[in-house]
Amino acid sequence: MIFGWFGKRARRRAPADALFARIADASRRPALYMDGGIPDSFEGRFESLALHMFLVLRRLRELPSPSDDLAQDLTDCCFDYLELGFRNGGVSDIAVPKRMKKIGQMFYGRLQAYGTAFSEADPAALEEALRRNAAPSADAALLADYLRTAQAQLAGYDLDLILEKVTLFPIFCGKEPPDEA
């Protein structure tokens, strides 16, 4: 009986797992770290993941049901992934819940900060939120342009396309190399 329950849960979460894998891959693109200035550390990778999760969760919130169920499953996948990262990083079983609580507060704080910044009329609000959260040394203007482009691209996707599309996010172009004279 109990094994049947796990099979149903796994089948229900399969689309969210696949979607999360694509989001995580996009958040690990080297240009975000090399050109965007996000630190290549656990914290920096968390910030990049939170940015990409924010964009998809924001779009899912705009779509009709069952996108809300997918958003919850996607969030669960994200936290399972973060928890596994702590455990693989050697964090003890006793310390994991405390770290997960802290990371949850950080994650939802980022979602709120970016949501507020996107709704502001002043484009500098997003850059300020990125400086505060992604990294003080990050190229906030470049990252803000990337996020706005990604948001505009995601706005054209319905639920089926979000689940099927292999590449959800635009390529982060980074800085142009200097012209050689």
N, C-alpha and C positions, 0 to 999 in steps of 0.2 A: 504494500500500500504506500509506504513512505517513498519508495523509489519512483513510483509513478508521479508523485507530486513534484519531485525534482526534475523529471523529464518535461513536465508541462511548463515549469518555471523556466527551464533552459530554452525551450522552444519559444516561449513568449519573449524572452530577453535577447534572443538571437539577433533581431534587427538592431536593437540598441547596442549590442556588443560590436556588431559590424560598423555601425555608425561611429561609435566611440573610437574604434581603431583608426578610422580615417581622420577623426578630429585630433587624436593623439599624434598621428603621423604628421599632420599639418603643423602642429605646435612644435615639432622637433626640427623643422627646416633650419638648416645651418645659417641661412641669411638673416633670420630673426635674431640670432645671437651675434654673428659677426658684424652685420651692417646695422641692425636695429638696436644694438646695444643692450639687449637683455642678457643678464649674466648667465653663463653656462654652468649652472649649479642646480641643486635640488630646488632652491627657492625660485630661481629664474625659470626653470622648466615648469614649475607650478604656475608662475605668472603667465607664461605663454599658453599653457593649457587652459587656465581660467579665461583668458581673452577669447580663445577659440570656442570654448564651451559657452561663454556668454553670448556670442553671436548666434550659435545654433539654438540655444535655449530661448533667446529673444524671438527668433523666427518661429519656433515651435509654439510659443505663447500666442502668436498672431494667427495661427492656423486653427481650423475647427477640430473637434474631437475626431479621432483618438490621439491627436498630437500631444495632448496633456499627459496621457499614459506613457507615450514614448519619452517625453521630457523627464518624467519621473524615473523610468527605467534607465535612461541615459545618465542621469545624475547618480543613480545607484552604481552604474558601471564605473563612473569616474571615481567615486569614493572607494569602491572595491580596488581599483587600480592604485589609488594613493595609499590605501592600507597595505596592499601587497608591497609597494615600494618601501614603506617603513619596515615591514617584516623582513624583506630581503636586505635591507640596509642594516639589520642587526638590532633594531629596536625591540626591546623585550615585550612579551605578551602583556605584562602589567602596564607598561608605558604607552602601548598603542592606543587605547581608548582616550587617554589624555591628549595625545598628539592629534588624534582624529577630531576631537572636539575643537581644538585650536585651528586645525586646517579647515574645518567646516565653517567656523566663524570668519576666517580669512576669505574663503571662497564666496560665501554669501555677501560679505562686505564688498568684495570686488564686483560681484554682479550688481549690487545696488549702486556703487560708485560709477560704474560704466553706464548703467541704465540712466542715471541722473545726467551724466555728462552727454550722452547721446541726445537726450531730450532738451538740452540747453540750446539756445539760439547761438550762443557764442562758441565758435569752433575751438577756441583756446581751452574750453572747459574739459574736453576730452584729452587734450595734450597735458593739462595739469593732472588729471586723474591718472594718466599713464606715468607721468613723472613720479607721482606719489606711490604708485603701486608696482608698476613693471620694473622700474629701476631709475634711480636719479640720473644715471649716466646714459640711459636709453635715448635714442633719437626720437623724442616724443612726436615731433611733426611727421616724421616718416612712418612711425607706427600708426598714428592717427589716420593718415591717408590710407594705409593698408586696411585698417579696420572699416573705414567708411566705404572703401571699394568692396570689401568682403560683404558688408551689410547690404549694399546695393545689389550685389550678385545674389545673395541668399534671398533677397526680397522677391526675386523672380521664381523661386522654387516652391512647388507645393510639396505636400508630405511624401508622395510617391517619388518625386524627383530627389528629395533630400535622402531618402532611403536607398535610391538606386545610383545616384551620381557618384562616380569614383572620386572626382576632384571637386570638393565643395568650396574651396577657397582659392582666390587668385594667388599667383606666385608672388612672393615678396621680393621685389626687385632690389631693394637695398639702395645703396649709393652707387651712382655712376662712376666708373673708373675715370681718373683724370685723363684728359687728352694728352697724347705724347706729341710734342712738337718736333 
